């Protein structure tokens, strides 16, 4: 249970870092694409949440999508050239927040033993959270590149955690190092 609580804090830290990368941008900057074969910052934001929901749903709890209309658009199987028609920044933000609440609720149930097979699901949840955190940071790197290189905005400092390091230029959470 202790490790799940610590990993949830790391998940929140990763999401807070993502927010530092985009919350000060204009809606036009969030939805702007450098070219047709690239994804806007807004797509990455929706995709991070979509994957978190998908993984929680399929690995720990069969619950419906909080915004089914976004599922196809935010799936990385959708070619980049078809990722242009994004929802509003408000809708993306609400989607992200709702998914994060569901991640916390489900992991909280697992940590409290309020699930079938609590020991098995604790093992799954540990690895699941590490994957979600690293997926968040993976897309943060790409958001950072558009933010700094294309839009000319400064980058925030990396988040501070004993579990974080940079590998191949990407922030990576490795609690097992």
C-alpha positions in Angstrom: 0.0 0.0 0.0 2.8 2.4 0.9 4.4 2.1 -2.6 1.0 2.7 -4.3 0.6 5.9 -2.3 4.1 7.1 -3.3 3.5 6.2 -6.9 0.2 8.2 -6.9 2.3 11.2 -5.7 4.7 10.6 -8.6 1.7 10.4 -11.0 0.4 13.7 -9.6 3.9 15.2 -9.9 4.1 14.1 -13.6 0.6 15.6 -14.3 1.6 18.9 -12.5 4.7 19.1 -14.7 2.5 18.6 -17.8 0.3 21.4 -16.5 3.4 23.7 -16.2 4.2 22.9 -19.9 0.8 24.0 -21.3 -1.5 25.9 -18.8 0.1 29.3 -19.7 -0.3 28.8 -23.4 -3.1 30.3 -25.5 -5.8 27.9 -26.9 -4.3 28.6 -30.4 -0.9 27.5 -29.2 -2.3 24.3 -27.6 -4.1 23.3 -30.8 -1.4 24.5 -33.3 0.5 21.9 -35.3 3.9 22.6 -36.9 2.8 20.6 -40.0 0.2 18.0 -41.0 2.3 15.0 -39.9 2.7 16.2 -36.3 0.5 16.4 -33.3 -0.5 19.5 -31.5 0.2 19.9 -27.8 -3.6 19.4 -27.2 -3.5 16.0 -28.9 -0.7 14.9 -26.5 -2.7 16.1 -23.5 -5.7 14.1 -24.6 -3.7 11.1 -25.5 -2.0 11.0 -22.1 -5.4 10.9 -20.4 -6.8 8.4 -22.9 -4.0 5.9 -22.3 -4.3 6.3 -18.5 -8.0 5.6 -18.8 -7.5 2.7 -21.2 -4.9 1.0 -19.0 -6.9 1.5 -15.8 -10.0 0.2 -17.6 -8.4 -2.8 -19.1 -6.1 -3.9 -16.4 -8.0 -3.2 -13.2 -11.6 -2.1 -13.7 -14.0 -2.3 -16.7 -15.5 1.1 -16.5 -16.8 3.3 -19.4 -14.8 6.1 -21.0 -15.4 9.5 -19.4 -15.6 11.0 -23.0 -16.2 8.3 -25.6 -16.1 10.8 -28.4 -12.4 11.4 -27.7 -11.4 7.8 -27.7 -10.7 7.4 -31.5 -9.1 10.8 -31.9 -6.7 10.4 -28.9 -5.6 6.8 -29.9 -2.1 6.8 -31.2 -3.2 4.3 -33.9 -5.0 7.3 -35.4 -2.4 8.7 -38.0 -1.0 12.1 -37.2 -2.6 13.7 -40.3 -6.0 12.9 -38.8 -5.3 14.5 -35.4 -6.2 18.1 -36.3 -9.8 18.5 -35.2 -9.2 18.8 -31.4 -11.8 19.6 -28.8 -11.6 22.8 -26.8 -8.9 23.3 -24.2 -11.6 23.3 -21.5 -12.8 19.9 -22.7 -9.3 18.5 -22.8 -8.6 19.8 -19.3 -11.8 18.3 -17.9 -11.0 15.0 -19.6 -7.6 14.9 -18.0 -8.9 15.8 -14.6 -11.7 13.2 -14.7 -9.3 10.5 -15.8 -6.9 11.4 -13.0 -9.7 11.2 -10.5 -10.6 7.8 -11.8 -6.9 6.6 -11.5 -6.8 7.8 -7.9 -10.2 6.2 -7.1 -9.3 2.8 -8.6 -5.7 2.7 -7.2 -7.1 3.9 -3.8 -9.6 0.9 -3.9 -6.7 -1.4 -4.6 -4.5 0.0 -1.9 -7.3 -0.3 0.6 -7.9 -4.0 -0.4 -11.4 -3.2 -1.6 -11.1 -5.3 -4.8 -11.1 -9.0 -5.7 -7.6 -10.4 -5.6 -6.1 -7.4 -3.8 -2.5 -8.8 -3.6 -2.4 -9.6 -7.3 -4.0 -6.2 -8.2 -1.4 -4.4 -6.0 1.4 -5.9 -8.1 -0.5 -4.9 -11.3 -1.2 -1.4 -10.0 2.5 -0.8 -9.1 3.6 -1.5 -12.6 0.7 0.2 -14.1 1.4 3.5 -12.3 5.1 3.4 -13.3 4.0 2.9 -16.9 1.4 5.8 -16.7 4.0 8.1 -15.2 6.6 7.3 -17.8 4.0 7.7 -20.6 3.1 11.1 -19.2 6.8 12.1 -19.2 7.3 10.7 -22.7 4.7 13.0 -24.1 5.9 15.8 -22.0 9.2 15.7 -23.9 7.3 16.1 -27.2 5.2 18.9 -25.7 8.4 20.6 -24.5 9.9 20.5 -27.9 6.9 22.2 -29.5 6.7 24.7 -26.6 10.3 25.7 -26.7 11.5 25.1 -30.2 8.4 26.0 -32.2 6.5 28.4 -29.9 9.5 30.0 -28.2 8.4 29.6 -24.6 10.8 28.8 -21.8 10.7 25.4 -20.2 10.0 24.9 -16.5 12.6 23.1 -14.3 12.4 19.4 -14.2 10.3 18.1 -11.3 12.4 17.0 -8.2 12.1 13.4 -7.1 14.6 10.7 -6.1 12.8 8.4 -8.5 13.3 10.6 -11.5 16.2 10.8 -13.9 16.7 11.5 -17.6 17.3 8.7 -20.0 17.8 9.4 -23.7 16.6 12.9 -23.0 13.3 11.8 -21.4 12.3 12.0 -17.8 11.9 8.5 -16.4 10.4 7.3 -13.1 12.3 4.3 -11.9 11.4 3.5 -8.2 13.4 0.2 -8.5 16.8 1.8 -9.3 
